Amino acid sequence: MAQKIKLSTIADALGVSTATVSLALRDSPLVADATRDRIKEHARAIGYIYNRRAASLRTSRSGIVGVVVHDIMNPFFAEILRSIESELDRSRQTFLLSNHYDQLEKQRTFIDTLLQLGADGVIMSPAIGTPPQDIMMAEENGLPAVLIARSVEGADVPAFRGDDAYGIGLATNHLISLGHRRIAMIGGTDQTSTGRDRFRGYVVAMESAGLEPLPSWRLPGPRTKQAGFEASATFLALKDKPTAAVCWNDLVAIGLMNGIARAGLVPGVDISVTGYDDLEEAAIATPALTTVWNGQREVGRLAARALIDRLNGIEVHGGQKLIRPELHIRQSTGKPVER
């Protein structure tokens, strides 16, 4: 039977203390980078495998954070996750990622798994219908939570997101300033805080300009390119013929523009279209998409920082922390053309 490798074996070989070896293998910032790298390299060379779970029983911190969202295929969340990962890396935290697909039970299973693993905390974009009790239960069981993109009324935890009502208002007012009076809103759902706020921003902007947003102009649906493409036929067939569309996000907007082009019309000329999020693809779409920057990287950074602060005993007040969006005007919007 192979002899078990002990921390003291590594310590003796490198002329450091056992405590230093333990700290280095836990990525503690108390150990100099060069020393930590030397210890880890030697540990790998002799076949030592660090048991994070066993160590967590001694330190009460696992170094693991859970991150759960509804669609990691959406580039919006990819940008958020990039910032979360970068911030967690600075604190030597590892994260486990899960998709809940807006399925409440899948989200609950992931939270239960994090509790069983002794994870340090969770960053989550809550599934549709998440009750505040689910989040507070995690808190009461030692799993601090920070929300992103969506908030849950009654959950007294930090929630970082863009100011969706303001952002959609920017897009709608931009179209109104160009002379559009019949403006549709395409994509999304009113079952989330994000959806309710965006629809409210659209309605407020329209009514403030003395315009009536007709119910037929609201075309809810999935938040994908395919959904935007499929909505184009319904949009173009509307009796009152809107001359512009405010889309839930850039994916829906790009899909809609593809459908408009397929129908023989020119997006940005015959029909004006706005997106939301300002993904990398927005600037290189055809035509380049007028959209609203939603601060997703800032959302990820602030959320991760807030969780790390909480883990370090720093008080972070609950409630929404809103990022102010910005309108980026490109070629997909112009003055209205009557159809």
SERO-4910 file (N, C-alpha, C, O; in steps of 0.05 Angstrom, whole numbers):
BEGIN
 pado doro    nc1    nc2    nc3   cac1   cac2   cac3    cc1    cc2    cc3    oc1    oc2    oc3
  Met    A     17    -24      0      0      0      0     17     25      0     37     27     15
  Ala    A     11     44    -17     27     68    -19     24     84      7      3     86     19
  Gln    A     47     96     16     47    111     40     32    138     36     36    151     16
  Lys    A     15    145     55     -1    170     53     18    194     56     35    195     74
  Ile    A     15    213     38     32    237     38     20    257     58     -4    263     56
  Lys    A     36    267     76     26    286     96     35    314     89     54    318     74
  Leu    A     22    334    101     31    361     97     59    365    107     74    381     96
  Ser    A     66    351    128     93    354    140    114    345    120    137    354    121
  Thr    A    107    325    103    126    316     83    134    338     64    157    342     57
  Ile    A    114    353     55    118    376     37    133    398     52    152    410     41
  Ala    A    125    403     77    138    424     92    168    418     96    184    436     93
  Asp    A    174    393    104    202    386    108    219    389     83    242    398     84
  Ala    A    207    381     60    222    381     35    228    410     26    249    415     14
  Leu    A    210    428     33    214    456     24    224    475     45    229    498     39
  Gly    A    227    465     69    238    482     90    218    503    100    226    525    107
  Val    A    192    497     99    172    515    109    156    501    131    159    477    135
  Ser    A    138    516    144    122    504    165     98    489    153     90    495    130
  Thr    A     87    471    168     63    456    160     40    476    156     24    472    138
  Ala    A     38    496    173     17    516    171     19    531    145     -1    537    132
  Thr    A     44    537    136     47    551    111     38    534     87     25    544     69
  Val    A     44    508     89     35    490     68      5    489     67     -7    490     45
  Ser    A     -8    486     90    -37    486     91    -50    511     79    -69    509     64
  Leu    A    -39    534     87    -49    559     77    -45    561     47    -63    571     32
  Ala    A    -22    553     37    -16    554      8    -36    537     -8    -45    546    -29
  Leu    A    -41    513      2    -59    495    -13    -88    505    -12   -104    496    -28
  Arg    A    -94    522      7   -121    534      8   -122    562     -6   -141    576     -4
  Asp    A   -100    568    -20    -98    593    -34   -101    618    -17   -113    638    -25
  Ser    A    -91    616      8    -93    638     26    -76    662     16    -53    658      8
  Pro    A    -87    686     18    -71    710     10    -49    716     30    -33    734     26
  Leu    A    -48    701     53    -28    705     73     -1    694     64     20    700     76
  Val    A     -1    678     43     24    665     33     32    680      8     15    684    -10
  Ala    A     58    687      6     68    700    -18     63    683    -43     64    658    -42
  Asp    A     58    696    -66     52    682    -90     74    662    -98     68    639   -105
  Ala    A     99    671    -96    121    653   -103    122    628    -86    127    606    -95
  Thr    A    118    632    -60    118    610    -41     95    591    -46     98    567    -46
  Arg    A     72    603    -51     48    586    -56     52    569    -81     45    546    -82
  Asp    A     63    581   -102     67    567   -127     87    544   -123     84    523   -135
  Arg    A    108    550   -108    129    530   -103    117    506    -88    123    483    -94
  Ile    A    101    511    -68     88    490    -52     69    473    -70     69    449    -68
  Lys    A     53    487    -85     34    472   -102     48    455   -123     40    433   -129
  Glu    A     70    466   -134     85    451   -155     97    426   -143     96    405   -155
  His    A    108    428   -118    120    405   -105     98    385    -98    102    361   -101
  Ala    A     75    395    -89     53    377    -82     44    360   -106     39    336   -104
  Arg    A     42    373   -129     34    359   -153     55    339   -161     49    316   -169
  Ala    A     80    347   -158    102    329   -167    103    303   -151    110    282   -161
  Ile    A     96    304   -125     97    280   -108     70    266   -106     67    246    -92
  Gly    A     50    277   -121     24    264   -122      5    270    -99    -13    255    -94
  Tyr    A     10    292    -85     -8    300    -63    -33    313    -74    -31    331    -91
  Ile    A    -56    304    -65    -82    315    -74    -95    329    -50   -100    316    -29
  Tyr    A   -100    354    -53   -112    370    -31   -141    363    -28   -156    365    -48
  Asn    A   -150    355     -4   -178    348      1   -192    373     12   -190    380     36
  Arg    A   -205    387     -6   -218    413      1   -240    408     22   -244    424     40
  Arg    A   -255    386     19   -278    382     37   -267    377     65   -278    387     85
  Ala    A   -247    360     68   -236    355     94   -225    380    107   -228    385    130
  Ala    A   -211    396     90   -200    421    101   -222    440    110   -219    455    129
  Ser    A   -245    439     96   -267    457    103   -278    451    130   -288    468    144
  Leu    A   -277    425    138   -287    418    164   -270    430    186   -279    434    209
  Arg    A   -244    436    179   -226    448    199   -227    479    198   -223    492    218
  Thr    A   -234    490    175   -232    519    172   -259    533    171   -261    557    174
  Ser    A   -281    518    168   -309    527    167   -314    542    141   -336    553    138
  Arg    A   -295    543    123   -299    556     97   -291    536     75   -270    524     77
  Ser    A   -309    532     56   -303    512     34   -288    524     11   -275    510     -4
  Gly    A   -290    551      8   -278    564    -16   -295    560    -41   -286    566    -63
  Ile    A   -320    550    -37   -337    545    -60   -361    564    -59   -374    568    -38
  Val    A   -368    576    -81   -391    593    -84   -409    582   -107   -398    574   -128
  Gly    A   -435    580   -103   -453    572   -124   -462    595   -140   -467    617   -129
  Val    A   -465    591   -166   -477    611   -184   -498    598   -200   -493    578   -214
  Val    A   -523    608   -199   -545    596   -214   -560    617   -229   -569    637   -218
  Val    A   -564    612   -255   -579    631   -273   -599    615   -289   -600    591   -288
  His    A   -615    629   -305   -635    615   -321   -626    608   -349   -639    592   -363
  Asp    A   -603    619   -359   -595    613   -386   -566    621   -391   -561    644   -399
  Ile    A   -548    602   -386   -519    609   -390   -513    612   -420   -491    621   -426
  Met    A   -530    603   -437   -526    606   -466   -530    635   -475   -521    643   -496
  Asn    A   -544    650   -459   -549    678   -465   -523    694   -461   -513    694   -438
  Pro    A   -513    708   -481   -488    723   -477   -489    743   -455   -468    751   -444
  Phe    A   -513    753   -448   -516    771   -426   -505    759   -400   -490    772   -386
  Phe    A   -512    733   -395   -502    720   -371   -473    712   -374   -458    711   -354
  Ala    A   -464    706   -398   -436    700   -403   -418    724   -394   -397    720   -381
  Glu    A   -427    748   -399   -412    772   -391   -413    776   -361   -393    783   -349
  Ile    A   -436    770   -349   -438    772   -320   -420    751   -307   -405    758   -288
  Leu    A   -420    727   -317   -404    705   -305   -374    711   -308   -359    704   -290
  Arg    A   -366    724   -329   -338    731   -333   -329    749   -310   -307    746   -299
  Ser    A   -346    769   -303   -339    787   -282   -340    774   -255   -323    779   -237
  Ile    A   -359    756   -251   -361    742   -225   -336    725   -221   -324    725   -200
  Glu    A   -328    710   -242   -305    693   -240   -280    709   -234   -263    701   -217
  Ser    A   -276    732   -247   -253    749   -243   -252    758   -214   -230    758   -202
  Glu    A   -274    767   -204   -275    777   -176   -270    755   -156   -256    758   -136
  Leu    A   -282    731   -161   -279    709   -142   -250    699   -143   -239    691   -122
  Asp    A   -238    699   -166   -210    691   -169   -192    707   -150   -173    696   -138
  Arg    A   -197    733   -148   -181    750   -131   -182    741   -101   -164    746    -86
  Ser    A   -204    729    -94   -208    720    -66   -204    690    -63   -211    678    -43
  Arg    A   -192    677    -84   -186    649    -84   -211    632    -79   -210    612    -65
  Gln    A   -233    640    -91   -258    625    -89   -263    610   -116   -257    620   -137
  Thr    A   -273    586   -113   -282    570   -136   -312    571   -138   -326    572   -118
  Phe    A   -323    571   -163   -352    571   -164   -363    547   -180   -351    538   -199
  Leu    A   -387    538   -171   -402    517   -184   -425    531   -199   -439    547   -188
  Leu    A   -429    524   -224   -448    537   -241   -472    519   -248   -468    495   -253
  Ser    A   -496    530   -247   -519    514   -254   -539    531   -270   -541    555   -265
  Asn    A   -553    518   -288   -576    530   -302   -602    520   -289   -604    496   -284
  His    A   -620    538   -282   -646    528   -272   -668    529   -293   -690    518   -289
  Tyr    A   -663    542   -316   -682    543   -338   -710    553   -329   -730    546   -340
  Asp    A   -710    570   -308   -735    580   -296   -752    558   -285   -777    560   -284
  Gln    A   -739    536   -276   -753    514   -263   -746    516   -233   -724    512   -225
  Leu    A   -767    522   -217   -763    527   -189   -751    503   -174   -733    506   -157
  Glu    A   -760    479   -181   -750    455   -168   -721    450   -174   -705    440   -157
  Lys    A   -713    456   -199   -684    453   -206   -667    472   -190   -645    465   -181
  Gln    A   -677    496   -186   -663    516   -170   -661    506   -141   -640    509   -128
  Arg    A   -683    496   -130   -683    486   -102   -663    463    -99   -650    461    -78
  Thr    A   -662    445   -119   -643    423   -117   -614    433   -116   -598    422   -101
  Phe    A   -608    453   -132   -581    464   -132   -575    477   -105   -553    473    -94
  Ile    A   -594    492    -93   -589    504    -67   -585    483    -46   -567    485    -29
  Asp    A   -601    461    -47   -597    439    -28   -569    427    -31   -556    420    -11
  Thr    A   -560    424    -56   -533    413    -61   -512    431    -49   -493    421    -37
  Leu    A   -515    457    -52   -495    475    -41   -495    473    -11   -473    474      2
  Leu    A   -518    470      2   -519    468     31   -505    442     40   -491    442     60
  Gln    A   -510    420     25   -497    395     32   -467    396     29   -452    383     44
  Leu    A   -457    411      9   -429    414      4   -415    433     24   -391    435     25
  Gly    A   -432    448     38   -421    468     56   -410    492     41   -390    504     49
  Ala    A   -422    499     18   -413    522      2   -415    547     19   -431    549     38
  Asp    A   -398    567     12   -397    592     27   -420    610     21   -428    626     39
  Gly    A   -431    610     -3   -452    628    -11   -462    622    -38   -453    604    -52
  Val    A   -482    638    -47   -493    634    -74   -500    661    -87   -510    679    -74
  Ile    A   -494    663   -113   -502    685   -129   -523    675   -148   -518    655   -163
  Met    A   -547    687   -149   -568    675   -165   -585    695   -179   -591    717   -169
  Ser    A   -593    688   -204   -614    702   -218   -639    685   -214   -642    664   -227
  Pro    A   -656    692   -195   -677    674   -186   -697    666   -208   -704    681   -225
  Ala    A   -705    640   -206   -725    630   -225   -752    643   -222   -758    654   -201
  Ile    A   -767    643   -243   -794    654   -242   -810    640   -219   -809    616   -217
  Gly    A   -823    656   -203   -839    646   -181   -824    640   -156   -835    628   -137
  Thr    A   -798    647   -154   -783    642   -130   -795    657   -106   -797    682   -107
  Pro    A   -804    643    -85   -814    657    -62   -792    667    -45   -770    655    -44
  Pro    A   -796    689    -30   -774    699    -13   -765    679      8   -743    680     17
  Gln    A   -784    661     15   -777    642     36   -754    623     27   -738    615     44
  Asp    A   -753    617      1   -731    600     -9   -704    613     -4   -685    600      5
  Ile    A   -702    639     -9   -677    653     -6   -670    656     24   -647    653     32
  Met    A   -690    663     40   -685    667     68   -679    641     82   -664    641    102
  Met    A   -690    619     72   -683    593     83   -653    587     79   -640    577     97
  Ala    A   -643    593     55   -615    589     50   -598    606     69   -578    597     80
  Glu    A   -607    631     73   -592    649     91   -592    638    119   -571    638    132
  Glu    A   -615    628    128   -617    618    156   -600    593    160   -593    587    183
  Asn    A   -594    579    138   -578    555    140   -549    560    133   -534    541    127
  Gly    A   -541    585    134   -513    592    131   -503    594    102   -480    592     97
  Leu    A   -522    599     84   -514    603     56   -523    631     47   -545    634     36
  Pro    A   -505    651     51   -512    678     43   -517    680     13   -503    668     -3
  Ala    A   -537    696      6   -545    699    -22   -543    728    -32   -547    747    -17
  Val    A   -535    730    -57   -536    756    -71   -550    751    -98   -544    732   -112
  Leu    A   -569    769   -105   -584    765   -129   -573    782   -152   -562    804   -147
  Ile    A   -576    772   -176   -568    788   -200   -591    787   -220   -606    768   -222
  Ala    A   -593    809   -236   -612    811   -259   -641    813   -251   -656    827   -264
  Arg    A   -649    798   -230   -676    799   -221   -676    802   -190   -656    796   -177
  Ser    A   -698    812   -180   -701    815   -151   -726    799   -143   -743    792   -159
  Val    A   -727    793   -117   -750    779   -106   -761    796    -83   -748    800    -63
  Glu    A   -786    805    -86   -798    822    -65   -800    806    -39   -810    783    -39
  Gly    A   -791    818    -17   -792    805      9   -767    790     17   -765    782     40
  Ala    A   -748    787     -2   -723    775      5   -703    796     12   -694    812     -5
  Asp    A   -695    797     37   -677    819     47   -648    812     42   -633    807     61
  Val    A   -641    811     17   -613    806      9   -605    826    -13   -623    837    -26
  Pro    A   -579    831    -17   -571    849    -38   -579    838    -66   -577    814    -71
  Ala    A   -588    856    -83   -596    849   -110   -585    869   -130   -592    893   -128
  Phe    A   -568    861   -148   -555    879   -167   -567    874   -195   -568    852   -205
  Arg    A   -576    896   -208   -589    894   -234   -589    921   -247   -585    941   -234
  Gly    A   -594    921   -273   -597    947   -287   -624    959   -280   -643    945   -272
  Asp    A   -626    985   -284   -651    999   -279   -668    995   -305   -667   1012   -323
  Asp    A   -683    974   -305   -697    965   -330   -718    985   -339   -721    989   -363
  Ala    A   -733    996   -321   -754   1015   -329   -741   1040   -342   -751   1049   -363
  Tyr    A   -720   1049   -330   -706   1072   -342   -694   1065   -369   -695   1081   -388
  Gly    A   -682   1042   -371   -669   1034   -396   -688   1031   -419   -682   1041   -441
  Ile    A   -710   1018   -414   -730   1015   -436   -742   1042   -442   -749   1048   -465
  Gly    A   -744   1059   -422   -753   1087   -427   -735   1102   -446   -744   1117   -463
  Leu    A   -708   1098   -443   -689   1110   -461   -694   1102   -489   -694   1119   -508
  Ala    A   -697   1076   -494   -701   1066   -521   -727   1076   -533   -728   1084   -556
  Thr    A   -749   1075   -517   -775   1084   -527   -775   1114   -533   -785   1122   -553
  Asn    A   -763   1129   -515   -762   1158   -519   -745   1166   -544   -750   1185   -558
  His    A   -724   1150   -549   -707   1154   -573   -724   1151   -598   -723   1167   -616
  Leu    A   -740   1130   -599   -758   1125   -622   -779   1147   -625   -785   1156   -647
  Ile    A   -790   1156   -602   -809   1178   -603   -796   1203   -613   -809   1218   -629
  Ser    A   -772   1208   -605   -758   1233   -614   -753   1233   -644   -750   1254   -657
  Leu    A   -751   1209   -656   -748   1206   -685   -774   1210   -700   -774   1213   -725
  Gly    A   -796   1211   -686   -822   1215   -698   -840   1191   -698   -862   1192   -709
  His    A   -831   1169   -686   -848   1145   -685   -871   1149   -665   -867   1160   -644
  Arg    A   -895   1140   -673   -918   1142   -655   -930   1114   -650   -945   1111   -631
  Arg    A   -925   1095   -668   -935   1068   -664   -911   1050   -660   -897   1041   -678
  Ile    A   -907   1044   -634   -883   1029   -626   -892   1003   -611   -907   1005   -591
  Ala    A   -883    981   -621   -889    955   -608   -867    948   -588   -845    958   -589
  Met    A   -874    930   -570   -854    919   -551   -854    888   -555   -875    875   -552
  Ile    A   -831    877   -561   -830    849   -569   -811    833   -551   -789    841   -545
  Gly    A   -822    810   -541   -806    791   -525   -810    795   -496   -821    815   -486
  Gly    A   -800    775   -480   -801    777   -451   -827    769   -439   -846    761   -453
  Thr    A   -828    771   -413   -851    763   -397   -855    782   -374   -836    795   -365
  Asp    A   -880    784   -364   -885    801   -341   -884    784   -315   -893    794   -294
  Gln    A   -873    760   -316   -872    743   -292   -847    747   -276   -844    735   -255
  Thr    A   -830    765   -285   -805    771   -269   -804    801   -263   -818    817   -276
  Ser    A   -788    809   -244   -785    837   -238   -774    852   -262   -782    874   -267
  Thr    A   -756    839   -276   -744    851   -300   -766    857   -321   -767    879   -332
  Gly    A   -783    837   -326   -804    841   -346   -824    862   -338   -832    878   -355
  Arg    A   -832    862   -313   -851    882   -304   -840    910   -306   -854    929   -314
  Asp    A   -814    913   -299   -802    940   -300   -798    949   -328   -802    973   -334
  Arg    A   -790    931   -346   -786    940   -374   -813    948   -387   -814    967   -402
  Phe    A   -834    932   -382   -860    939   -393   -870    966   -382   -881    982   -396
  Arg    A   -865    970   -356   -873    995   -344   -858   1018   -356   -870   1039   -361
  Gly    A   -832   1015   -361   -817   1036   -374   -827   1043   -401   -828   1067   -409
  Tyr    A   -835   1023   -416   -846   1027   -443   -872   1042   -442   -877   1062   -456
  Val    A   -890   1034   -424   -917   1046   -421   -914   1075   -412   -927   1093   -423
  Val    A   -897   1080   -392   -894   1107   -382   -883   1126   -403   -893   1148   -406
  Ala    A   -863   1116   -419   -852   1133   -440   -873   1140   -461   -875   1162   -470
  Met    A   -889   1120   -469   -910   1124   -489   -931   1144   -479   -938   1163   -492
  Glu    A   -941   1139   -455   -962   1155   -444   -952   1184   -438   -968   1203   -441
  Ser    A   -927   1186   -430   -916   1213   -425   -915   1230   -450   -915   1254   -449
  Ala    A   -914   1216   -473   -913   1230   -499   -941   1233   -511   -945   1241   -533
  Gly    A   -961   1225   -495   -989   1227   -504   -997   1205   -523  -1016   1208   -539
  Leu    A   -982   1183   -522   -987   1160   -541  -1000   1137   -525   -994   1132   -502
  Glu    A  -1018   1123   -539  -1031   1100   -526  -1018   1074   -536  -1020   1068   -560
  Pro    A  -1005   1059   -518   -993   1033   -527  -1015   1012   -529  -1025   1002   -508
  Leu    A  -1023   1005   -553  -1045    986   -556  -1037    958   -547  -1014    950   -550
  Pro    A  -1056    943   -535  -1049    915   -526  -1038    898   -548  -1021    881   -543
  Ser    A  -1047    902   -573  -1038    886   -595  -1008    891   -602   -995    875   -615
  Trp    A   -998    913   -592   -970    920   -597   -951    906   -577   -926    907   -581
  Arg    A   -962    893   -557   -945    878   -538   -944    849   -546   -964    835   -544
  Leu    A   -921    840   -555   -917    812   -564   -897    798   -546   -873    797   -553
  Pro    A   -906    787   -524   -888    773   -506   -878    747   -518   -889    737   -537
  Gly    A   -856    737   -507   -845    712   -517   -818    706   -506   -808    721   -490
  Pro    A   -806    684   -514   -779    677   -505   -758    698   -512   -763    716   -529
  Arg    A   -735    696   -499   -714    717   -502   -692    708   -520   -668    710   -514
  Thr    A   -699    698   -544   -680    686   -562   -682    698   -590   -702    711   -597
  Lys    A   -661    693   -607   -662    702   -635   -685    689   -650   -699    701   -665
  Gln    A   -688    663   -645   -710    648   -658   -737    660   -652   -754    663   -670
  Ala    A   -741    667   -627   -767    679   -619   -771    706   -633   -793    712   -641
  Gly    A   -750    722   -635   -751    748   -649   -758    744   -678   -774    758   -690
  Phe    A   -745    724   -690   -749    718   -719   -778    710   -723   -792    719   -742
  Glu    A   -788    692   -706   -816    683   -709   -836    705   -703   -858    705   -715
  Ala    A   -829    723   -686   -848    745   -679   -850    765   -703   -869    780   -704
  Ser    A   -831    765   -721   -831    784   -743   -856    782   -760   -867    802   -769
  Ala    A   -866    758   -765   -890    754   -781   -914    766   -768   -930    780   -781
  Thr    A   -917    762   -742   -939    773   -727   -937    804   -727   -957    818   -730
  Phe    A   -913    813   -722   -908    842   -720   -915    856   -747   -929    876   -747
  Leu    A   -906    845   -769   -911    857   -795   -940    855   -804   -949    871   -821
  Ala    A   -955    837   -791   -983    834   -799  -1002    849   -780  -1026    849   -784
  Leu    A   -991    864   -761  -1008    879   -742  -1025    899   -758  -1015    913   -775
  Lys    A  -1050    901   -750  -1069    918   -764  -1061    947   -763  -1063    962   -783
  Asp    A  -1051    956   -740  -1044    984   -737  -1016    991   -746  -1007   1014   -745
  Lys    A  -1002    971   -756   -975    973   -768   -956    992   -753   -951   1015   -762
  Pro    A   -945    982   -731   -924    998   -718   -900   1003   -737   -894    987   -754
  Thr    A   -888   1026   -733   -865   1033   -750   -838   1027   -735   -817   1030   -747
  Ala    A   -840   1018   -710   -816   1013   -695   -822    991   -673   -845    986   -666
  Ala    A   -801    979   -663   -804    959   -643   -782    962   -622   -758    964   -628
  Val    A   -790    962   -597   -772    961   -574   -770    931   -566   -791    919   -559
  Cys    A   -747    919   -568   -744    891   -562   -733    886   -534   -718    902   -523
  Trp    A   -741    863   -524   -733    855   -497   -703    855   -493   -692    864   -473
  Asn    A   -689    844   -513   -660    843   -512   -648    843   -540   -663    844   -560
  Asp    A   -622    843   -541   -608    844   -568   -614    819   -584   -616    820   -609
  Leu    A   -617    795   -571   -622    771   -586   -648    772   -600   -650    766   -624
  Val    A   -669    781   -586   -696    784   -598   -694    804   -621   -706    800   -642
  Ala    A   -680    826   -616   -679    847   -636   -665    838   -662   -674    843   -684
  Ile    A   -643    823   -659   -629    813   -682   -646    793   -697   -646    793   -722
  Gly    A   -660    775   -682   -678    756   -695   -700    771   -710   -708    763   -732
  Leu    A   -711    792   -698   -733    808   -711   -722    821   -736   -736    820   -757
  Met    A   -698    833   -735   -687    845   -759   -683    825   -781   -687    832   -805
  Asn    A   -675    801   -774   -671    780   -795   -698    774   -808   -700    770   -832
  Gly    A   -719    773   -792   -746    767   -802   -756    790   -820   -768    785   -841
  Ile    A   -751    814   -811   -759    838   -827   -745    838   -854   -757    843   -875
  Ala    A   -719    832   -854   -703    831   -879   -713    808   -897   -715    811   -921
  Arg    A   -720    785   -885   -730    763   -900   -756    770   -914   -762    759   -936
  Ala    A   -771    788   -902   -797    797   -914   -793    818   -935   -813    828   -946
  Gly    A   -768    826   -941   -763    845   -962   -762    874   -953   -761    892   -970
  Leu    A   -762    878   -927   -760    905   -916   -732    910   -905   -716    891   -901
  Val    A   -725    935   -901   -698    942   -891   -699    951   -862   -711    973   -857
  Pro    A   -688    936   -843   -687    945   -815   -671    971   -813   -650    974   -826
  Gly    A   -682    989   -798   -668   1015   -794   -677   1035   -815   -672   1059   -811
  Val    A   -691   1026   -836   -702   1044   -856   -732   1042   -856   -747   1061   -850
  Asp    A   -742   1018   -863   -771   1013   -864   -782   1009   -836   -804   1018   -829
  Ile    A   -767    996   -819   -775    991   -791   -752    997   -773   -730    987   -778
  Ser    A   -756   1012   -752   -735   1017   -732   -737    997   -710   -758    989   -701
  Val    A   -714    988   -701   -712    967   -680   -691    974   -660   -669    983   -666
  Thr    A   -698    971   -634   -679    974   -612   -676    948   -597   -695    933   -595
  Gly    A   -652    944   -587   -647    921   -570   -642    929   -541   -649    951   -533
  Tyr    A   -631    910   -526   -625    916   -498   -603    897   -489   -604    873   -494
  Asp    A   -583    908   -476   -559    894   -464   -533    903   -477   -512    903   -463
  Asp    A   -533    911   -502   -509    919   -517   -488    897   -516   -465    900   -507
  Leu    A   -496    873   -525   -477    851   -528   -457    858   -550   -461    876   -566
  Glu    A   -435    843   -551   -415    847   -572   -427    845   -600   -419    860   -618
  Glu    A   -446    827   -603   -458    823   -629   -474    847   -639   -478    850   -663
  Ala    A   -483    863   -621   -501    886   -628   -486    905   -647   -498    914   -667
  Ala    A   -461    910   -642   -446    930   -658   -440    919   -686   -434    935   -704
  Ile    A   -440    893   -690   -432    882   -716   -456    869   -730   -453    857   -751
  Ala    A   -480    873   -719   -504    863   -733   -509    879   -758   -497    900   -762
  Thr    A   -526    870   -775   -533    884   -800   -563    891   -799   -580    873   -801
  Pro    A   -570    917   -796   -552    939   -790   -542    938   -761   -553    924   -745
  Ala    A   -522    955   -755   -513    957   -727   -536    965   -709   -551    983   -716
  Leu    A   -539    951   -687   -563    954   -670   -562    976   -650   -543    978   -634
  Thr    A   -582    994   -651   -586   1013   -630   -595    998   -605   -615    983   -607
  Thr    A   -582   1002   -583   -589    985   -560   -583   1000   -534   -572   1022   -534
  Val    A   -589    987   -512   -585    998   -485   -564    982   -470   -568    958   -466
  Trp    A   -542    994   -463   -522    981   -446   -534    977   -419   -544    996   -406
  Asn    A   -532    952   -409   -546    945   -384   -527    940   -360   -535    932   -339
  Gly    A   -501    945   -364   -482    943   -342   -477    916   -332   -472    912   -308
  Gln    A   -479    895   -349   -478    868   -340   -451    861   -326   -451    846   -306
  Arg    A   -429    871   -337   -404    865   -324   -401    878   -297   -390    867   -278
  Glu    A   -413    902   -295   -413    915   -269   -431    901   -249   -425    899   -226
  Val    A   -453    890   -259   -471    874   -242   -456    850   -231   -458    845   -207
  Gly    A   -442    836   -248   -427    812   -239   -405    820   -219   -402    806   -198
  Arg    A   -391    841   -224   -369    849   -206   -380    857   -179   -369    849   -158
  Leu    A   -400    874   -179   -411    883   -154   -424    861   -138   -422    860   -113
  Ala    A   -437    842   -151   -450    820   -137   -429    802   -124   -432    795   -101
  Ala    A   -408    796   -139   -387    779   -127   -373    793   -104   -367    781    -84
  Arg    A   -368    819   -107   -355    834    -86   -373    835    -61   -363    833    -39
  Ala    A   -399    838    -65   -417    839    -42   -417    813    -27   -418    812     -3
  Leu    A   -417    791    -42   -417    765    -29   -391    761    -14   -391    751      9
  Ile    A   -368    768    -26   -343    765    -12   -342    782     13   -332    773     34
  Asp    A   -352    806     11   -353    823     35   -370    810     57   -362    810     80
  Arg    A   -393    798     50   -409    785     70   -395    762     82   -396    758    107
  Leu    A   -380    746     66   -365    724     77   -343    733     96   -335    718    114
  Asn    A   -333    757     92   -312    768    109   -323    784    132   -308    798    146
  Gly    A   -349    782    137   -361    795    160   -368    824    156   -374    838    175
  Ile    A   -366    834    131   -373    862    126   -402    864    120   -413    849    103
  Glu    A   -416    882    133   -445    885    129   -451    896    102   -440    917     94
  Val    A   -469    883     87   -479    892     61   -509    893     63   -522    873     67
  His    A   -520    917     61   -549    920     64   -564    906     42   -555    905     19
  Gly    A   -588    896     48   -605    883     28   -618    904     11   -615    928     15
  Gly    A   -634    895     -9   -648    913    -27   -634    916    -53   -612    906    -57
  Gln    A   -648    929    -72   -638    931    -99   -616    952   -102   -617    974    -90
  Lys    A   -596    946   -117   -575    964   -125   -576    967   -155   -567    949   -170
  Leu    A   -587    989   -165   -592    992   -193   -569   1005   -208   -558   1026   -200
  Ile    A   -561    993   -231   -541   1005   -249   -556   1022   -269   -576   1013   -281
  Arg    A   -546   1046   -274   -559   1064   -293   -552   1057   -322   -528   1059   -329
  Pro    A   -571   1048   -338   -565   1041   -366   -558   1065   -384   -563   1088   -376
  Glu    A   -547   1059   -407   -540   1080   -427   -550   1072   -454   -548   1048   -462
  Leu    A   -560   1091   -470   -569   1086   -497   -546   1089   -516   -532   1109   -516
  His    A   -542   1069   -533   -522   1069   -554   -536   1069   -581   -547   1049   -590
  Ile    A   -535   1092   -595   -550   1096   -620   -533   1087   -644   -510   1095   -647
  Arg    A   -544   1069   -660   -530   1059   -684   -549   1061   -708   -565   1079   -710
  Gln    A   -547   1042   -727   -560   1045   -753   -588   1032   -754   -601   1034   -775
  Ser    A   -597   1019   -733   -622   1004   -735   -646   1021   -729   -669   1012   -730
  Thr    A   -642   1047   -724   -664   1065   -719   -662   1090   -737   -640   1100   -742
  Gly    A   -685   1100   -745   -686   1123   -762   -714   1135   -762   -731   1125   -747
  Lys    A   -719   1155   -778   -745   1167   -779   -765   1147   -791   -758   1130   -807
  Pro    A   -791   1150   -782   -811   1130   -792   -817   1133   -821   -817   1154   -833
  Val    A   -823   1109   -833   -833   1108   -860   -860   1094   -859   -862   1072   -849
  Glu    A   -880   1106   -870   -907   1094   -870   -908   1070   -888   -898   1071   -911
  Arg    A   -920   1048   -878   -922   1024   -894   -950   1021   -905   -956   1002   -920
***
